[in-house]
Amino acid sequence: MIEDADIEEDEAIERPNQRRRKLMLFLLPLLIVIGISVGIYFALNKSYSSLGDGYKIIQYNKDSEEMTVFFDLPEIKTSVKSNDGLHDLKIKITLELSNIEDLKVIEVIISKLNDVILGHVIELRLNELEGTEGLYWLKEELLYRLNLAASPVKIKDLNFSVFELQR
C-alpha cells in the first residue's frame, strides 16, 4: 500500500511536468518559425532596408550615366543670436548627389554633417541671415563645409526644404 501511494504521488508530480514538456515541444518550434518568418520579411522588404529612407532618384540618363540623387538630412533646430536675444531656427536640408554609391558614405557620416551644419549656424547672428543675400551666403558656406567633411564624396548642391526663423 505504501508503495502504491508513492507511485501515485510520483505520477501526480510527473503529469504537470509532462504537460509542460508537450507544450514546450509544440510552442518552441512555432515561435522559431514565426521569428524566422518575421526576419525574412524585414530582410526582403525594401521599405525597411538601410537605403530605403531619405533619398530619391530624380533624373537618370542612360547615355551619359548621369544621375541626380537627393538625400534628406534630419531636421536641425537651434538658436540664432541677435541684439534682442535668441531666436529659434529650424532647418531641413536636402543634399544633391551625382552617384547612388555616395549614399552609403553619406549615411555613415550623417552625424558629422549635422555637426558641421550646427557648428556653423550656431555662430551666426540674425543680421547675417536677412534677405536673399544672407540665405545665398549661408547656402554657399554650408555647401563648402559639407564638401570638406564628406570628401571624397562630391555634394553638387544643397537645398533648404525648411528654413524657419521664429522671432
Secondary structure, DSSP 8 states (H G I E B T S, - for coil): -HHHHHHHHHHHHHHHHHHHHHHHHHHHHHHHHHHHHHHHHHHH-GGGSTTSSSEEEEEEETTTTEEEEEEE---EEEEEEETTEEEEEEEEEEEEES-TTHHHHHHHTHHHHHHHHHHHHTT-BGGGS-HHHHHHHHHHHHHHHHHHHTTTS-EEEEEEEEEEEE-
